[in-house]
Every structure is written in C-alpha cells, then in structure tokens.
Amino acid sequence: MAGANPSYLVDSTSNLKRLEWVGARLRQTKLSDPFAGLMGSDPTGSIIFEKMDVNAGKGNTVIFDYDGFLTGGGTVTGKTGVSGKGEEKRLFSDTITLERVRIPVNNGDPFDARNIGRSDAERLQDSGTKLADALDFKRKQNFIDVIQGTLNTATPTHVIRPNSRAAKANLVAGDVMDLTVLQRISLAMVEGATFDTGADRMPLLPYRLQDGRAVYLAYLDPIDMFNLRKDADWSSAVQAADVRGMENLFFTKRAFQFENLIISELPRFSGDPTVLDGSTMAGSEVIVPGARLFASGSGTIKHTRSFILGAGAVCYAKGSAPVVTTEVKDHGTFSESVITVHHNMKRTRLTPEGADYSPVLKDIDLGIVTVECYGRAS
C-alpha cells in the first residue's frame, strides 16, 4: 500500500529500537566509568569480580567461587613418610541475590512535543538516553556505597585512622590525612597488621597493572586529598621529587603513585539530601556519584571514609540485560518509559568450603581497607 513502511523497517516505538538507543548510550557511559576497567571474570586479576547469568532474575542467587593456593603445610624432609599428610585444597565462596531495579521516566505530553518540533522518535530516544544515564549514575553510586560500607549492610572490618584512634567517635580536628597516614596504609597493605579496627589478617592481594606492577588502588575523599596536599611533609616531598613546572603534583589533581599505592580523588556525592547513608539501591536521587560524609560520635561532626582496594574486593552479579518498556495511558496523552535491570553488588566476604588459612579469611573484607579521618563540623 502506498505510503506504508516497508516490512523490514523497525518503527521508532518498537522495543528493539529503544533497546538500541539505550545500548548505545550505556556503551558511551562505560567509557567514563571509573570502575569499568576494574571489572573482570578473574577474582585475582580484577578489583570487581563480575559474574553474569543472562537467564537469572529477581531472587536468583549467583555463586562466586575462589580457589585457594597451597601453603606447603604438608612438607616433610628426609625419609619421613608423606602418606596421609597431604594439605587439604582450599576453596572459598560468596553469594549474591539479584535485585530487580527499575527506573521510570515521564516521557512528557506528545502533543506538546510536536508543538515544539520534536517528533515521537526524538522524544522516546531522549527518554532512553536519560534512563541509561540514570542507571549509570545509580550503579556508580552503588559501587561507592558498597565500598564505603553502607549498601548491603557491610560495615568495614579493617579500618585505619590518624593517630591510631580506636573508633570514629574519637576523631578530632587534628586527625586528618597526611604523609604519615599514607605510610601507615602502605605498610598495612604489605603486613596485614596495625589496623585500628580489625585483627591481623592475610595482606590484601594486590591488583596488577598492565605493565605487571603489583599495586593497591587508593581512592581519597575530597577532604582527605585537600588535607594531604596541605601537609608540609607531603608538599616538600612532591616539590623535590616530582616533575618541574605546572605538571607538578602540587598544581594538578592527576592520579599518582606513592610507594605501592595508586592514588586518585573521588568526587563528592551530590543528590537527594534526605537519603545520605547509601544503604538502599532504591529511592535516592544521584546527581553526581561520589563519596559520602558520615556522622561521627557527635551529630555536628562529619568524618570521611576513603578506601584502599586490592584484587577481588567486590562481587558484582548481573542477570538479564537492561530492558526498556513504554506504557501509554489516558487515551494516548500520557506515557512512561522504564528501564529494568537485574543486578546486585557487595563487599567480598568469603566462606571457607573446607580448610581456611591462618590468619583466617572468613567474614572479613577480602580486598578493602577503610580509612576514616576527621572531616568537618557540619
């Protein structure tokens, strides 16, 4: 029939077309995602251990397996018999239950859209782009909340504080990030000891860069980075050791290495001021994903929570791919689009499926050390 669309063309209202728009936008946002390059299917070669089950939906449990290594505990010398002395192989696991997360958007009145020269296709594509951005922002914030220790009720097990304060309630104005704290962190990563909260443990497994360097990733709260740059010892060391000119660390905020730490600055969280703890995947607006401030012993004092990441720090489970659907209501004058994704994330806390190591790995943060400092009076 004249004027009809050929059968091989996909209409702009088709879910296939809207999925194409959303998929393209998610690929763009992934390029700017600070966590995208840290994900992988190998728990020892990535910060975020990612596992996908495309057929899984809400309520499905995803299992993460971790193979241990032999310690040589059954070693004998000379003619001593080895029969029956073999070391038990170690296997650890963690699990995540998938959540169904949905983000809706009002597409606006289609008649108004036509009046301003925007077609239905443009209106739906704009909604798809914004939904992809919203999902991307929420996921970044979810990762930060998991690592800071609020999402999925994962209170940090190992914490370092300036001047060896025993608890966050004891932090006072002078307990800030400086060169001494960085040196303590660097040593603790190697020794697995000297934590202000948490017993001695196996050192964090390092993350290996493409050039083979074994490092830990340190993400500092903006206030911690500010105080580090103010520290006289740090400033003197940077001016003497770093490049000359405007590229010197004293003038820039680029990522840098100190001993075994690769250090970057996190942005400050900006969003719904009524939801500040990051304990849920639902409800809060996220304008800028970033680090949150936390109440200290007094409600008028805020403390920071920076963190150090080693290999296998976070488990991330993904189910079915993001799906966008649209519902038209009220005789075609009103419509909403919704993006639905099945996923969840948590701090890695291993359960031994047999023998454990000593010091034990059970029920501790496998790859995260938290650093709490005095922030500011609110």
Secondary structure, 3 states (H helix, E strand, C coil): CCCCCCCCCCCCCCHHHHHHHHHHHHHHHHHCCCCHHHEECCCCCCCEEEEECCCCCCCCEEEEEEECCCCCCCCCCCCCCCCCCCCCCCEEEEEEECEEEEEEEECCCHHHHHHCCCCHHHHHHHHHHHHHHHHHHHHHHHHHHHHHCCHHHCCCCCEECHHHCCCHHHCCCCCCCCHHHHHHHHHHHHHCCCCCECCCCCCCCCEECCCCCEEEEEEECHHHHHHHHHCHHHHHHHHHHCCCCCCCCCCCCCCEEECCEEEEECCECEECCCCCCCCCCCCCCEEECCECCEECCCCCEEEEEEEEECCCCEEEEECCCCEEEEEEECCCCEEEEEEEEEEEEEECCCEECCCCCCCCCCCCCCCEEEEEEEEEEC
